[in-house]
Amino acid sequence: MCSGSLGRTADMPTTRQIVVRLERPEQLFAADQVSPMTSAYTEFTAQPAMDTVRDLLLMRTPDRHAEIELLLILPQSQVHRGLDAELTEAVRRWVRVQNLIDVEQTGAGGAIGRRLFLLGVSAFLVLQTTAIFVKKLGDGWENDLASAIGEGLSVTSWVMLWFPVQIFTMEAWRNSIRRRRAEVIERMTVRVQASNA
């Protein structure tokens, strides 16, 4: 049985505590095949638990000075001396690798966005110029078809800019937040507690 829950330490307002209940420490990094038909299927077991933990922290970490504690509840048979330090180092290593992957993906997305931006601006100018020409031509003919084609070209020209503009605005903003929060997540410490059951 695997389960998870979120909590906050009441006496330390600058510390966020996340409580995760697992059967084995390895489930932090590799999810088992857990059926949704069982109570073991939780947000922490549907995928590697650290994926869920990182997403929660990215969304909810209050500030960059906050301290993070991951309270991992395991069966007594899985707990041994020094496991806290081993898992803390493993989690920090996992976070560093994930951050490097994010940086590489952001760089690749930025390169694609820059290329598409130039292509999108060129297509926008061509399509808008054509749309204006077709609309003016259609006004002279009082032709609804020409007017519809002109409107279609105008809309298409704006759609051509959608993806590159999204990369430079929303994606860049989201990645900036992820990089700032990564510093907080990388300081995460793990505390292991044996379950009573």
Secondary structure, 3 states (H helix, E strand, C coil): CCEEEEEECCCCCCEEEEEEECCCHHHHCCCCCCCCCCCCCCCCCCCCHHHHHHHHHHHHCCCCCCEEEEEEEECHHHCCCCHHHHHHHHHHHHHHHHHHHHHHHHHHHHHHHHHHHHHHHHHHHHHHHHHHHHHHHHHHHCCHHHHHHHHHHHHHHHHCCHHHHHHHHHHHHHHHHHHHHHHHHHCCEEEEEECCC
